[in-house]
Amino acid sequence: MATIKVIQNGPYCVEGGDVTAVDWNGAAYPVAKRPFYLCRCGQSANKPFCDGTHGKAGFKAAEAAADPPVK
């Protein structure tokens, strides 16, 4: 099972052995180690993976887990 953790003011941490990172064309990205981190600041030079640039860029995220919408 995979788990995606939102790191406060940082990347998404993806844990689990059954995860494949795939681009919009269906091509898989090689992921050498677990966990791996996906950029959410948009500044990484190694997209879609995080390279730590969010710290230098002063990235501040507003989102946190919220209750699902009531239907």
DRENTORTOR-485381 format. One line per field, with one value per atom (N, C-alpha, C): residue number from 1; atom name; x, y, z. Coordinates in steps of 0.1 Angstrom, whole numbers. Layout:
% residues N
seq <- (NUM,...)
atom <- (CA,...)
u <- (X,...)
v <- (Y,...)
w <- (Z,...)
This chain:
% residues 71
seq <- (1,1,1,2,2,2,3,3,3,4,4,4,5,5,5,6,6,6,7,7,7,8,8,8,9,9,9,10,10,10,11,11,11,12,12,12,13,13,13,14,14,14,15,15,15,16,16,16,17,17,17,18,18,18,19,19,19,20,20,20,21,21,21,22,22,22,23,23,23,24,24,24,25,25,25,26,26,26,27,27,27,28,28,28,29,29,29,30,30,30,31,31,31,32,32,32,33,33,33,34,34,34,35,35,35,36,36,36,37,37,37,38,38,38,39,39,39,40,40,40,41,41,41,42,42,42,43,43,43,44,44,44,45,45,45,46,46,46,47,47,47,48,48,48,49,49,49,50,50,50,51,51,51,52,52,52,53,53,53,54,54,54,55,55,55,56,56,56,57,57,57,58,58,58,59,59,59,60,60,60,61,61,61,62,62,62,63,63,63,64,64,64,65,65,65,66,66,66,67,67,67,68,68,68,69,69,69,70,70,70,71,71,71)
atom <- (N,CA,C,N,CA,C,N,CA,C,N,CA,C,N,CA,C,N,CA,C,N,CA,C,N,CA,C,N,CA,C,N,CA,C,N,CA,C,N,CA,C,N,CA,C,N,CA,C,N,CA,C,N,CA,C,N,CA,C,N,CA,C,N,CA,C,N,CA,C,N,CA,C,N,CA,C,N,CA,C,N,CA,C,N,CA,C,N,CA,C,N,CA,C,N,CA,C,N,CA,C,N,CA,C,N,CA,C,N,CA,C,N,CA,C,N,CA,C,N,CA,C,N,CA,C,N,CA,C,N,CA,C,N,CA,C,N,CA,C,N,CA,C,N,CA,C,N,CA,C,N,CA,C,N,CA,C,N,CA,C,N,CA,C,N,CA,C,N,CA,C,N,CA,C,N,CA,C,N,CA,C,N,CA,C,N,CA,C,N,CA,C,N,CA,C,N,CA,C,N,CA,C,N,CA,C,N,CA,C,N,CA,C,N,CA,C,N,CA,C,N,CA,C,N,CA,C,N,CA,C,N,CA,C,N,CA,C,N,CA,C,N,CA,C,N,CA,C)
u <- (8,0,9,5,12,6,15,11,17,9,14,12,24,23,26,18,21,31,42,52,49,48,44,55,50,59,70,67,76,70,76,71,61,56,48,58,57,65,57,62,56,63,55,61,53,60,54,61,61,68,61,48,39,35,44,41,50,44,52,48,58,56,56,44,42,39,44,41,28,24,12,11,23,23,23,23,24,38,48,62,65,70,74,87,88,101,108,121,128,129,125,126,136,148,158,157,150,149,135,132,120,123,116,105,111,102,107,98,102,96,92,80,75,74,79,79,65,62,49,51,64,66,68,71,73,86,96,109,120,117,127,133,147,153,153,147,146,131,122,108,105,96,86,92,104,110,115,115,119,134,140,155,158,148,151,150,147,146,135,125,114,119,130,135,142,149,156,146,135,125,115,115,106,92,90,77,68,56,47,34,30,18,6,-6,-18,-26,-25,-34,-30,-40,-38,-50,-50,-61,-74,-84,-97,-108,-119,-130,-135,-140,-145,-158,-161,-174,-186,-196,-208,-217,-222,-230,-244)
v <- (-12,0,12,23,35,45,54,65,78,88,101,111,116,126,140,149,163,169,173,179,194,199,213,221,230,239,232,219,211,202,191,183,173,164,152,141,134,122,110,102,90,78,70,58,45,34,22,16,3,-4,-6,-3,-6,7,16,29,31,37,40,55,63,77,76,82,81,95,99,112,112,123,124,116,111,103,88,85,71,65,74,69,69,58,57,64,71,77,67,65,56,62,54,58,49,54,46,42,50,47,51,45,48,54,63,70,80,85,95,108,119,132,139,143,150,165,173,188,193,203,210,225,229,244,249,239,243,248,248,254,244,231,220,220,218,215,201,192,178,173,182,178,165,157,160,158,155,152,164,164,175,175,187,188,198,201,210,225,229,243,250,243,250,258,253,259,273,273,285,295,289,298,304,298,303,299,287,281,280,285,285,279,267,261,264,266,270,258,247,236,226,220,209,200,189,179,186,185,191,180,183,174,173,161,160,168,172,180,171,178,171,170,158,156,155)
w <- (0,0,0,-7,-8,1,6,15,9,8,4,15,20,31,26,30,27,37,33,42,43,55,57,50,41,33,26,22,15,4,1,-10,-5,-14,-11,-9,2,5,1,-8,-13,-8,0,6,1,0,-4,-16,-17,-27,-40,-39,-51,-58,-59,-65,-77,-88,-100,-103,-106,-110,-125,-131,-145,-150,-162,-168,-176,-181,-188,-201,-206,-218,-214,-201,-197,-195,-197,-195,-180,-175,-161,-158,-147,-142,-134,-135,-126,-112,-102,-89,-82,-78,-73,-58,-51,-36,-31,-19,-12,1,7,0,-10,-19,-28,-26,-30,-28,-41,-42,-54,-51,-60,-58,-58,-50,-51,-51,-50,-51,-65,-74,-88,-92,-82,-85,-87,-85,-86,-100,-100,-113,-117,-108,-111,-111,-116,-116,-123,-118,-108,-94,-92,-79,-72,-59,-51,-50,-51,-50,-38,-30,-18,-21,-33,-36,-29,-25,-17,-5,1,13,9,-2,-7,-12,-18,-25,-14,-2,8,6,0,-3,10,9,20,14,19,14,23,17,25,28,20,22,33,39,49,46,52,50,55,48,51,51,57,56,42,38,24,23,11,9,13,18,21,9,6,-6,-3)
